[in-house]
Amino acid sequence: MNYDSTRSAPAKGTVRTLSQSELPLLRDHLLRLDRTSRYDRFHGFMDDGFIKRYAEKCASDGTVIIAYFENGTVRGAAELHPPEQSPDGEPEIAFSVERAARRKGVGSILFRKLIAEAQARGYRSLRITTGAQNEAMRTLASKFGAKLTFRHGESTGSIDLARHGQPEPVPAAVAPLEAARAIANLNRAYWQMVFKMYGWGRAA
Ligand SMILES: CC(C)(COP(=O)(O)OP(=O)(O)OC[C@H]1O[C@@H](n2cnc3c(N)ncnc32)[C@H](O)[C@@H]1OP(=O)(O)O)[C@@H](O)C(=O)NCCC(=O)NCCS
């Protein structure tokens, strides 16, 4: 059965921020993602070793994880990466919901909580990136005001938190020059992280 093709009954689990000692729960959640979801979430990286190192890095670099629980198990997560990890100081965000829990509003709940958390920390904007073919994430991000632009197989965009008293559907827009800059920065941050995780030395 394809669980995420249509809207299902609303999710009934709970959402809260993970403490640092709970971060192995993030790892276990990410390891449960199927291959396609891993591909979508990690821009093509799919092996267990990568995911374990990624989760360890989140536990040590100040990433905030907002988790969706069902019966004590994390089935969805929103990641708020600290601005220091980004070359231009714009915090990056990412989402993952296990397939059986999709189309029940979990991604939307996590997005809303993440925006509140980012506002409480005084952040002004957030950056999100996803595959250009990732319709679910593109639609979700656009609902929360992300202005996504497309290039080289990726969609990237910023969310202006000043506009977020009330999240409202905002149509995606295209701004080529800003997009090129954002993508360059994004790719730098992403590959920097990957290089560090694999111990391949310093990225630009
Ligand atoms: C993207 C993702 C987080 C969405 O999670 P979710 O819990 O299903 O999201 P929601 O139920 O809150 O859906 C919100 C909206 O997104 C859109 N959407 C979600 N899944 C969709 C799909 N498969 N196709 C089209 N639109 C979709 C819909 O507009 C939906 O609202 P609706 O159900 O009222 O129509 C989930 O699909 C996922 O984890 N994918 C794999 C990992 C990934 O791609 N991460 C992105 C990289 S940052």
The ligand as an SDF file (V2000), in Angstrom:
LIG
                    3D

 48 50  0  0  0  0  0  0  0  0999 V2000
    8.0280   15.5920    3.1760 C   0  0  0  0  0  0  0  0  0  0  0  0
    7.4450   14.8590    4.3770 C   0  0  0  0  0  0  0  0  0  0  0  0
    8.2300   15.2830    5.6340 C   0  0  0  0  0  0  0  0  0  0  0  0
    5.9610   15.2350    4.5440 C   0  0  0  0  0  0  0  0  0  0  0  0
    5.4880   14.6660    5.7510 O   0  0  0  0  0  0  0  0  0  0  0  0
    3.9130   14.4110    6.0180 P   0  0  0  0  0  0  0  0  0  0  0  0
    3.7590   14.0660    7.4420 O   0  0  0  0  0  0  0  0  0  0  0  0
    3.3780   13.4480    5.0410 O   0  0  0  0  0  0  0  0  0  0  0  0
    3.3040   15.8700    5.7320 O   0  0  0  0  0  0  0  0  0  0  0  0
    1.7950   16.3460    6.0030 P   0  0  0  0  0  0  0  0  0  0  0  0
    0.8740   15.1710    6.2300 O   0  0  0  0  0  0  0  0  0  0  0  0
    1.8110   17.3930    7.0620 O   0  0  0  0  0  0  0  0  0  0  0  0
    1.4250   16.9970    4.6020 O   0  0  0  0  0  0  0  0  0  0  0  0
    1.4740   18.3980    4.4170 C   0  0  0  0  0  0  0  0  0  0  0  0
    1.1750   18.7470    2.9870 C   0  0  0  0  0  0  0  0  0  0  0  0
    2.2630   18.4200    2.1490 O   0  0  0  0  0  0  0  0  0  0  0  0
    1.7600   17.9990    0.8870 C   0  0  0  0  0  0  0  0  0  0  0  0
    2.1470   16.6040    0.6570 N   0  0  0  0  0  0  0  0  0  0  0  0
    2.5800   15.7080    1.5690 C   0  0  0  0  0  0  0  0  0  0  0  0
    2.8670   14.5390    0.9720 N   0  0  0  0  0  0  0  0  0  0  0  0
    2.5990   14.7040   -0.3510 C   0  0  0  0  0  0  0  0  0  0  0  0
    2.7240   13.8840   -1.4830 C   0  0  0  0  0  0  0  0  0  0  0  0
    3.1740   12.6170   -1.3900 N   0  0  0  0  0  0  0  0  0  0  0  0
    2.3850   14.3870   -2.6870 N   0  0  0  0  0  0  0  0  0  0  0  0
    1.9370   15.6560   -2.7990 C   0  0  0  0  0  0  0  0  0  0  0  0
    1.8110   16.5190   -1.7500 N   0  0  0  0  0  0  0  0  0  0  0  0
    2.1360   16.0380   -0.5470 C   0  0  0  0  0  0  0  0  0  0  0  0
    0.2490   18.1300    0.9260 C   0  0  0  0  0  0  0  0  0  0  0  0
   -0.0980   19.4270    0.4700 O   0  0  0  0  0  0  0  0  0  0  0  0
   -0.0200   18.0080    2.3870 C   0  0  0  0  0  0  0  0  0  0  0  0
   -1.1880   18.6290    2.8080 O   0  0  0  0  0  0  0  0  0  0  0  0
   -2.6000   17.8140    2.6630 P   0  0  0  0  0  0  0  0  0  0  0  0
   -2.3630   16.4280    3.1770 O   0  0  0  0  0  0  0  0  0  0  0  0
   -3.5280   18.6270    3.4890 O   0  0  0  0  0  0  0  0  0  0  0  0
   -2.9160   17.8160    1.2100 O   0  0  0  0  0  0  0  0  0  0  0  0
    7.5360   13.3100    4.1880 C   0  0  0  0  0  0  0  0  0  0  0  0
    6.9530   12.9930    2.9420 O   0  0  0  0  0  0  0  0  0  0  0  0
    8.9360   12.7530    4.2310 C   0  0  0  0  0  0  0  0  0  0  0  0
    9.4820   12.4980    5.3310 O   0  0  0  0  0  0  0  0  0  0  0  0
    9.6100   12.4800    3.0850 N   0  0  0  0  0  0  0  0  0  0  0  0
   10.9240   11.8370    3.0630 C   0  0  0  0  0  0  0  0  0  0  0  0
   12.0280   12.7120    3.6040 C   0  0  0  0  0  0  0  0  0  0  0  0
   12.1360   13.9820    2.8240 C   0  0  0  0  0  0  0  0  0  0  0  0
   11.8840   14.0430    1.6390 O   0  0  0  0  0  0  0  0  0  0  0  0
   12.5590   15.0540    3.5250 N   0  0  0  0  0  0  0  0  0  0  0  0
   12.7450   16.3340    2.8770 C   0  0  0  0  0  0  0  0  0  0  0  0
   14.1650   16.7760    2.8840 C   0  0  0  0  0  0  0  0  0  0  0  0
   14.3430   18.1540    3.9750 S   0  0  0  0  0  0  0  0  0  0  0  0
  1  2  1  0
  2  3  1  0
  2  4  1  0
  2 36  1  0
  4  5  1  0
  5  6  1  0
  6  7  2  0
  6  8  1  0
  6  9  1  0
  9 10  1  0
 10 11  2  0
 10 12  1  0
 10 13  1  0
 13 14  1  0
 14 15  1  0
 15 16  1  0
 15 30  1  0
 16 17  1  0
 17 18  1  0
 17 28  1  0
 18 19  1  0
 18 27  1  0
 19 20  2  0
 20 21  1  0
 21 22  1  0
 21 27  2  0
 22 23  1  0
 22 24  2  0
 24 25  1  0
 25 26  2  0
 26 27  1  0
 28 29  1  0
 28 30  1  0
 30 31  1  0
 31 32  1  0
 32 33  2  0
 32 34  1  0
 32 35  1  0
 36 37  1  0
 36 38  1  0
 38 39  2  0
 38 40  1  0
 40 41  1  0
 41 42  1  0
 42 43  1  0
 43 44  2  0
 43 45  1  0
 45 46  1  0
 46 47  1  0
 47 48  1  0
M  END
$$$$
